[in-house]
Amino acid sequence: MIISIGNDHAGPNYKKAIVQFLEKQGHQIINHGTDTFDSVDYPDFGHPVAEDVANKKADFGIVICGSGNGIAMTVNKHQEIRAALCWTKEIAELARLHNDANIISIPARFTAIEQAVQMVETFLNTAFEGGRHATRVNKIACQ
């Protein structure tokens, strides 16, 4: 799989651990995130991830900021994106199963790095259940 990842200054260590895990799994990474802790604006790193996923340059996206909210709001502005803010692997699983989320948003200040890696693993290894959920997902996009 090709995974696009973006993070602000709250997430360089998270991104590093996630990228290492994903590369060991054989995934290709598109890195839009910062590698420093210097203050930056999360939209500058979220929009490129959303564009990669929306344009099918990447299969899935991962975004990381302090609360996970700002960057999730940013990527969800893109019509084709369904980003889910996750703080447990169970929520990550449901985001894929029931919502067909294509980007996971991770709150770096509220999750441990190991937990974030587990959430990403669960997110990427869970298929959309479809069925009754497909009808609901189809109603998400504004027409």
PyMOL commands that place a pseudoatom at each C-alpha (Angstrom):
pseudoatom trace, name=CA, resn=MET, resi=1, chain=A, elem=C, hetatm=0, pos=[0.000, 0.000, 0.000]
pseudoatom trace, name=CA, resn=ILE, resi=2, chain=A, elem=C, hetatm=0, pos=[0.946, 3.609, -0.428]
pseudoatom trace, name=CA, resn=ILE, resi=3, chain=A, elem=C, hetatm=0, pos=[0.350, 5.666, 2.708]
pseudoatom trace, name=CA, resn=SER, resi=4, chain=A, elem=C, hetatm=0, pos=[0.492, 9.462, 2.853]
pseudoatom trace, name=CA, resn=ILE, resi=5, chain=A, elem=C, hetatm=0, pos=[1.412, 10.939, 6.231]
pseudoatom trace, name=CA, resn=GLY, resi=6, chain=A, elem=C, hetatm=0, pos=[1.442, 14.482, 7.542]
pseudoatom trace, name=CA, resn=ASN, resi=7, chain=A, elem=C, hetatm=0, pos=[2.073, 15.974, 10.962]
pseudoatom trace, name=CA, resn=ASP, resi=8, chain=A, elem=C, hetatm=0, pos=[2.699, 19.235, 12.716]
pseudoatom trace, name=CA, resn=HIS, resi=9, chain=A, elem=C, hetatm=0, pos=[5.213, 19.959, 15.485]
pseudoatom trace, name=CA, resn=ALA, resi=10, chain=A, elem=C, hetatm=0, pos=[3.335, 17.726, 17.973]
pseudoatom trace, name=CA, resn=GLY, resi=11, chain=A, elem=C, hetatm=0, pos=[3.973, 14.614, 15.925]
pseudoatom trace, name=CA, resn=PRO, resi=12, chain=A, elem=C, hetatm=0, pos=[7.531, 14.095, 14.634]
pseudoatom trace, name=CA, resn=ASN, resi=13, chain=A, elem=C, hetatm=0, pos=[8.238, 11.225, 17.041]
pseudoatom trace, name=CA, resn=TYR, resi=14, chain=A, elem=C, hetatm=0, pos=[4.875, 9.637, 16.250]
pseudoatom trace, name=CA, resn=LYS, resi=15, chain=A, elem=C, hetatm=0, pos=[5.488, 9.917, 12.529]
pseudoatom trace, name=CA, resn=LYS, resi=16, chain=A, elem=C, hetatm=0, pos=[8.947, 8.401, 12.853]
pseudoatom trace, name=CA, resn=ALA, resi=17, chain=A, elem=C, hetatm=0, pos=[7.651, 5.355, 14.758]
pseudoatom trace, name=CA, resn=ILE, resi=18, chain=A, elem=C, hetatm=0, pos=[4.682, 4.902, 12.423]
pseudoatom trace, name=CA, resn=VAL, resi=19, chain=A, elem=C, hetatm=0, pos=[6.816, 5.208, 9.293]
pseudoatom trace, name=CA, resn=GLN, resi=20, chain=A, elem=C, hetatm=0, pos=[9.327, 2.679, 10.651]
pseudoatom trace, name=CA, resn=PHE, resi=21, chain=A, elem=C, hetatm=0, pos=[6.498, 0.247, 11.380]
pseudoatom trace, name=CA, resn=LEU, resi=22, chain=A, elem=C, hetatm=0, pos=[4.883, 0.736, 7.965]
pseudoatom trace, name=CA, resn=GLU, resi=23, chain=A, elem=C, hetatm=0, pos=[8.142, 0.371, 6.057]
pseudoatom trace, name=CA, resn=LYS, resi=24, chain=A, elem=C, hetatm=0, pos=[8.840, -2.917, 7.886]
pseudoatom trace, name=CA, resn=GLN, resi=25, chain=A, elem=C, hetatm=0, pos=[5.424, -4.050, 6.658]
pseudoatom trace, name=CA, resn=GLY, resi=26, chain=A, elem=C, hetatm=0, pos=[6.463, -3.224, 3.078]
pseudoatom trace, name=CA, resn=HIS, resi=27, chain=A, elem=C, hetatm=0, pos=[4.334, -0.105, 2.621]
pseudoatom trace, name=CA, resn=GLN, resi=28, chain=A, elem=C, hetatm=0, pos=[5.486, 2.901, 0.605]
pseudoatom trace, name=CA, resn=ILE, resi=29, chain=A, elem=C, hetatm=0, pos=[5.318, 6.239, 2.440]
pseudoatom trace, name=CA, resn=ILE, resi=30, chain=A, elem=C, hetatm=0, pos=[4.689, 9.743, 1.123]
pseudoatom trace, name=CA, resn=ASN, resi=31, chain=A, elem=C, hetatm=0, pos=[5.925, 12.088, 3.843]
pseudoatom trace, name=CA, resn=HIS, resi=32, chain=A, elem=C, hetatm=0, pos=[4.363, 15.543, 4.083]
pseudoatom trace, name=CA, resn=GLY, resi=33, chain=A, elem=C, hetatm=0, pos=[5.108, 16.057, 7.770]
pseudoatom trace, name=CA, resn=THR, resi=34, chain=A, elem=C, hetatm=0, pos=[7.594, 18.182, 9.614]
pseudoatom trace, name=CA, resn=ASP, resi=35, chain=A, elem=C, hetatm=0, pos=[10.579, 16.558, 11.296]
pseudoatom trace, name=CA, resn=THR, resi=36, chain=A, elem=C, hetatm=0, pos=[11.097, 19.329, 13.844]
pseudoatom trace, name=CA, resn=PHE, resi=37, chain=A, elem=C, hetatm=0, pos=[9.340, 20.547, 16.966]
pseudoatom trace, name=CA, resn=ASP, resi=38, chain=A, elem=C, hetatm=0, pos=[9.329, 24.144, 15.688]
pseudoatom trace, name=CA, resn=SER, resi=39, chain=A, elem=C, hetatm=0, pos=[5.804, 25.544, 15.603]
pseudoatom trace, name=CA, resn=VAL, resi=40, chain=A, elem=C, hetatm=0, pos=[4.101, 25.084, 12.216]
pseudoatom trace, name=CA, resn=ASP, resi=41, chain=A, elem=C, hetatm=0, pos=[0.544, 25.248, 10.878]
pseudoatom trace, name=CA, resn=TYR, resi=42, chain=A, elem=C, hetatm=0, pos=[-1.148, 21.837, 10.632]
pseudoatom trace, name=CA, resn=PRO, resi=43, chain=A, elem=C, hetatm=0, pos=[-3.190, 22.726, 7.496]
pseudoatom trace, name=CA, resn=ASP, resi=44, chain=A, elem=C, hetatm=0, pos=[0.070, 23.018, 5.552]
pseudoatom trace, name=CA, resn=PHE, resi=45, chain=A, elem=C, hetatm=0, pos=[0.682, 19.313, 6.251]
pseudoatom trace, name=CA, resn=GLY, resi=46, chain=A, elem=C, hetatm=0, pos=[-2.888, 18.036, 6.207]
pseudoatom trace, name=CA, resn=HIS, resi=47, chain=A, elem=C, hetatm=0, pos=[-4.031, 19.338, 2.827]
pseudoatom trace, name=CA, resn=PRO, resi=48, chain=A, elem=C, hetatm=0, pos=[-1.285, 17.492, 0.867]
pseudoatom trace, name=CA, resn=VAL, resi=49, chain=A, elem=C, hetatm=0, pos=[-2.262, 14.209, 2.569]
pseudoatom trace, name=CA, resn=ALA, resi=50, chain=A, elem=C, hetatm=0, pos=[-5.921, 14.749, 1.699]
pseudoatom trace, name=CA, resn=GLU, resi=51, chain=A, elem=C, hetatm=0, pos=[-4.992, 15.531, -1.901]
pseudoatom trace, name=CA, resn=ASP, resi=52, chain=A, elem=C, hetatm=0, pos=[-2.903, 12.353, -2.151]
pseudoatom trace, name=CA, resn=VAL, resi=53, chain=A, elem=C, hetatm=0, pos=[-5.813, 10.217, -0.940]
pseudoatom trace, name=CA, resn=ALA, resi=54, chain=A, elem=C, hetatm=0, pos=[-8.480, 12.076, -2.938]
pseudoatom trace, name=CA, resn=ASN, resi=55, chain=A, elem=C, hetatm=0, pos=[-6.405, 11.842, -6.130]
pseudoatom trace, name=CA, resn=LYS, resi=56, chain=A, elem=C, hetatm=0, pos=[-5.626, 8.143, -5.494]
pseudoatom trace, name=CA, resn=LYS, resi=57, chain=A, elem=C, hetatm=0, pos=[-1.906, 8.833, -5.236]
pseudoatom trace, name=CA, resn=ALA, resi=58, chain=A, elem=C, hetatm=0, pos=[-2.146, 7.115, -1.822]
pseudoatom trace, name=CA, resn=ASP, resi=59, chain=A, elem=C, hetatm=0, pos=[-4.403, 4.325, -0.579]
pseudoatom trace, name=CA, resn=PHE, resi=60, chain=A, elem=C, hetatm=0, pos=[-4.799, 5.807, 2.907]
pseudoatom trace, name=CA, resn=GLY, resi=61, chain=A, elem=C, hetatm=0, pos=[-3.675, 8.804, 4.910]
pseudoatom trace, name=CA, resn=ILE, resi=62, chain=A, elem=C, hetatm=0, pos=[-2.418, 9.396, 8.423]
pseudoatom trace, name=CA, resn=VAL, resi=63, chain=A, elem=C, hetatm=0, pos=[-2.459, 12.842, 10.001]
pseudoatom trace, name=CA, resn=ILE, resi=64, chain=A, elem=C, hetatm=0, pos=[-1.125, 13.855, 13.399]
pseudoatom trace, name=CA, resn=CYS, resi=65, chain=A, elem=C, hetatm=0, pos=[-1.423, 17.012, 15.473]
pseudoatom trace, name=CA, resn=GLY, resi=66, chain=A, elem=C, hetatm=0, pos=[-1.701, 17.784, 19.181]
pseudoatom trace, name=CA, resn=SER, resi=67, chain=A, elem=C, hetatm=0, pos=[-5.412, 17.091, 19.644]
pseudoatom trace, name=CA, resn=GLY, resi=68, chain=A, elem=C, hetatm=0, pos=[-5.998, 15.459, 16.270]
pseudoatom trace, name=CA, resn=ASN, resi=69, chain=A, elem=C, hetatm=0, pos=[-8.965, 17.787, 15.797]
pseudoatom trace, name=CA, resn=GLY, resi=70, chain=A, elem=C, hetatm=0, pos=[-7.498, 20.638, 13.785]
pseudoatom trace, name=CA, resn=ILE, resi=71, chain=A, elem=C, hetatm=0, pos=[-5.826, 18.450, 11.220]
pseudoatom trace, name=CA, resn=ALA, resi=72, chain=A, elem=C, hetatm=0, pos=[-8.936, 16.211, 10.977]
pseudoatom trace, name=CA, resn=MET, resi=73, chain=A, elem=C, hetatm=0, pos=[-11.078, 19.277, 10.308]
pseudoatom trace, name=CA, resn=THR, resi=74, chain=A, elem=C, hetatm=0, pos=[-8.598, 20.339, 7.656]
pseudoatom trace, name=CA, resn=VAL, resi=75, chain=A, elem=C, hetatm=0, pos=[-8.556, 17.081, 5.703]
pseudoatom trace, name=CA, resn=ASN, resi=76, chain=A, elem=C, hetatm=0, pos=[-12.320, 16.645, 6.012]
pseudoatom trace, name=CA, resn=LYS, resi=77, chain=A, elem=C, hetatm=0, pos=[-12.774, 19.829, 3.968]
pseudoatom trace, name=CA, resn=HIS, resi=78, chain=A, elem=C, hetatm=0, pos=[-11.884, 17.695, 0.939]
pseudoatom trace, name=CA, resn=GLN, resi=79, chain=A, elem=C, hetatm=0, pos=[-15.009, 16.156, -0.596]
pseudoatom trace, name=CA, resn=GLU, resi=80, chain=A, elem=C, hetatm=0, pos=[-13.578, 12.646, -1.044]
pseudoatom trace, name=CA, resn=ILE, resi=81, chain=A, elem=C, hetatm=0, pos=[-12.119, 12.389, 2.454]
pseudoatom trace, name=CA, resn=ARG, resi=82, chain=A, elem=C, hetatm=0, pos=[-13.562, 10.694, 5.496]
pseudoatom trace, name=CA, resn=ALA, resi=83, chain=A, elem=C, hetatm=0, pos=[-11.067, 11.290, 8.290]
pseudoatom trace, name=CA, resn=ALA, resi=84, chain=A, elem=C, hetatm=0, pos=[-11.646, 9.763, 11.702]
pseudoatom trace, name=CA, resn=LEU, resi=85, chain=A, elem=C, hetatm=0, pos=[-10.152, 11.083, 14.916]
pseudoatom trace, name=CA, resn=CYS, resi=86, chain=A, elem=C, hetatm=0, pos=[-9.062, 7.962, 16.801]
pseudoatom trace, name=CA, resn=TRP, resi=87, chain=A, elem=C, hetatm=0, pos=[-7.632, 7.483, 20.264]
pseudoatom trace, name=CA, resn=THR, resi=88, chain=A, elem=C, hetatm=0, pos=[-8.049, 3.709, 20.634]
pseudoatom trace, name=CA, resn=LYS, resi=89, chain=A, elem=C, hetatm=0, pos=[-7.589, 0.817, 18.238]
pseudoatom trace, name=CA, resn=GLU, resi=90, chain=A, elem=C, hetatm=0, pos=[-11.254, -0.079, 18.725]
pseudoatom trace, name=CA, resn=ILE, resi=91, chain=A, elem=C, hetatm=0, pos=[-12.310, 3.321, 17.402]
pseudoatom trace, name=CA, resn=ALA, resi=92, chain=A, elem=C, hetatm=0, pos=[-9.854, 2.944, 14.514]
pseudoatom trace, name=CA, resn=GLU, resi=93, chain=A, elem=C, hetatm=0, pos=[-11.423, -0.415, 13.678]
pseudoatom trace, name=CA, resn=LEU, resi=94, chain=A, elem=C, hetatm=0, pos=[-14.968, 1.008, 13.736]
pseudoatom trace, name=CA, resn=ALA, resi=95, chain=A, elem=C, hetatm=0, pos=[-13.885, 3.978, 11.626]
pseudoatom trace, name=CA, resn=ARG, resi=96, chain=A, elem=C, hetatm=0, pos=[-12.950, 1.548, 8.857]
pseudoatom trace, name=CA, resn=LEU, resi=97, chain=A, elem=C, hetatm=0, pos=[-15.692, -1.053, 9.429]
pseudoatom trace, name=CA, resn=HIS, resi=98, chain=A, elem=C, hetatm=0, pos=[-18.636, 1.333, 9.648]
pseudoatom trace, name=CA, resn=ASN, resi=99, chain=A, elem=C, hetatm=0, pos=[-17.468, 4.646, 8.154]
pseudoatom trace, name=CA, resn=ASP, resi=100, chain=A, elem=C, hetatm=0, pos=[-15.035, 3.583, 5.424]
pseudoatom trace, name=CA, resn=ALA, resi=101, chain=A, elem=C, hetatm=0, pos=[-12.622, 6.205, 6.768]
pseudoatom trace, name=CA, resn=ASN, resi=102, chain=A, elem=C, hetatm=0, pos=[-9.683, 6.781, 4.441]
pseudoatom trace, name=CA, resn=ILE, resi=103, chain=A, elem=C, hetatm=0, pos=[-7.588, 8.936, 6.784]
pseudoatom trace, name=CA, resn=ILE, resi=104, chain=A, elem=C, hetatm=0, pos=[-6.849, 8.343, 10.446]
pseudoatom trace, name=CA, resn=SER, resi=105, chain=A, elem=C, hetatm=0, pos=[-6.220, 11.377, 12.647]
pseudoatom trace, name=CA, resn=ILE, resi=106, chain=A, elem=C, hetatm=0, pos=[-4.066, 10.814, 15.711]
pseudoatom trace, name=CA, resn=PRO, resi=107, chain=A, elem=C, hetatm=0, pos=[-4.009, 13.110, 18.777]
pseudoatom trace, name=CA, resn=ALA, resi=108, chain=A, elem=C, hetatm=0, pos=[-0.326, 13.077, 19.731]
pseudoatom trace, name=CA, resn=ARG, resi=109, chain=A, elem=C, hetatm=0, pos=[-0.865, 14.779, 23.075]
pseudoatom trace, name=CA, resn=PHE, resi=110, chain=A, elem=C, hetatm=0, pos=[-3.464, 12.228, 24.155]
pseudoatom trace, name=CA, resn=THR, resi=111, chain=A, elem=C, hetatm=0, pos=[-2.066, 8.880, 22.946]
pseudoatom trace, name=CA, resn=ALA, resi=112, chain=A, elem=C, hetatm=0, pos=[1.172, 7.005, 23.457]
pseudoatom trace, name=CA, resn=ILE, resi=113, chain=A, elem=C, hetatm=0, pos=[3.374, 6.292, 20.439]
pseudoatom trace, name=CA, resn=GLU, resi=114, chain=A, elem=C, hetatm=0, pos=[2.887, 2.519, 20.815]
pseudoatom trace, name=CA, resn=GLN, resi=115, chain=A, elem=C, hetatm=0, pos=[-0.871, 3.059, 20.938]
pseudoatom trace, name=CA, resn=ALA, resi=116, chain=A, elem=C, hetatm=0, pos=[-0.716, 5.185, 17.780]
pseudoatom trace, name=CA, resn=VAL, resi=117, chain=A, elem=C, hetatm=0, pos=[1.179, 2.446, 15.929]
pseudoatom trace, name=CA, resn=GLN, resi=118, chain=A, elem=C, hetatm=0, pos=[-1.431, -0.117, 17.020]
pseudoatom trace, name=CA, resn=MET, resi=119, chain=A, elem=C, hetatm=0, pos=[-4.237, 2.180, 15.830]
pseudoatom trace, name=CA, resn=VAL, resi=120, chain=A, elem=C, hetatm=0, pos=[-2.579, 2.558, 12.427]
pseudoatom trace, name=CA, resn=GLU, resi=121, chain=A, elem=C, hetatm=0, pos=[-2.078, -1.199, 12.136]
pseudoatom trace, name=CA, resn=THR, resi=122, chain=A, elem=C, hetatm=0, pos=[-5.732, -1.838, 13.001]
pseudoatom trace, name=CA, resn=PHE, resi=123, chain=A, elem=C, hetatm=0, pos=[-6.951, 0.921, 10.683]
pseudoatom trace, name=CA, resn=LEU, resi=124, chain=A, elem=C, hetatm=0, pos=[-5.009, -0.383, 7.688]
pseudoatom trace, name=CA, resn=ASN, resi=125, chain=A, elem=C, hetatm=0, pos=[-5.920, -4.030, 8.298]
pseudoatom trace, name=CA, resn=THR, resi=126, chain=A, elem=C, hetatm=0, pos=[-9.659, -3.490, 8.685]
pseudoatom trace, name=CA, resn=ALA, resi=127, chain=A, elem=C, hetatm=0, pos=[-11.914, -3.628, 5.635]
pseudoatom trace, name=CA, resn=PHE, resi=128, chain=A, elem=C, hetatm=0, pos=[-15.098, -1.611, 5.200]
pseudoatom trace, name=CA, resn=GLU, resi=129, chain=A, elem=C, hetatm=0, pos=[-18.061, -3.774, 6.129]
pseudoatom trace, name=CA, resn=GLY, resi=130, chain=A, elem=C, hetatm=0, pos=[-20.406, -2.247, 3.547]
pseudoatom trace, name=CA, resn=GLY, resi=131, chain=A, elem=C, hetatm=0, pos=[-24.045, -3.323, 3.723]
pseudoatom trace, name=CA, resn=ARG, resi=132, chain=A, elem=C, hetatm=0, pos=[-26.196, -0.980, 5.784]
pseudoatom trace, name=CA, resn=HIS, resi=133, chain=A, elem=C, hetatm=0, pos=[-23.115, 1.138, 6.450]
pseudoatom trace, name=CA, resn=ALA, resi=134, chain=A, elem=C, hetatm=0, pos=[-22.625, 1.881, 2.748]
pseudoatom trace, name=CA, resn=THR, resi=135, chain=A, elem=C, hetatm=0, pos=[-25.967, 3.686, 2.607]
pseudoatom trace, name=CA, resn=ARG, resi=136, chain=A, elem=C, hetatm=0, pos=[-24.933, 5.862, 5.528]
pseudoatom trace, name=CA, resn=VAL, resi=137, chain=A, elem=C, hetatm=0, pos=[-21.466, 6.568, 4.154]
pseudoatom trace, name=CA, resn=ASN, resi=138, chain=A, elem=C, hetatm=0, pos=[-22.999, 7.617, 0.833]
pseudoatom trace, name=CA, resn=LYS, resi=139, chain=A, elem=C, hetatm=0, pos=[-25.060, 10.225, 2.702]
pseudoatom trace, name=CA, resn=ILE, resi=140, chain=A, elem=C, hetatm=0, pos=[-21.963, 11.877, 4.205]
pseudoatom trace, name=CA, resn=ALA, resi=141, chain=A, elem=C, hetatm=0, pos=[-20.826, 13.716, 1.065]
pseudoatom trace, name=CA, resn=CYS, resi=142, chain=A, elem=C, hetatm=0, pos=[-22.585, 16.991, 0.263]
pseudoatom trace, name=CA, resn=GLN, resi=143, chain=A, elem=C, hetatm=0, pos=[-24.060, 16.919, -3.201]
for i in range(1, 143): cmd.bond("trace and resi %d" % i, "trace and resi %d" % (i + 1))
show_as sticks, trace
zoom trace
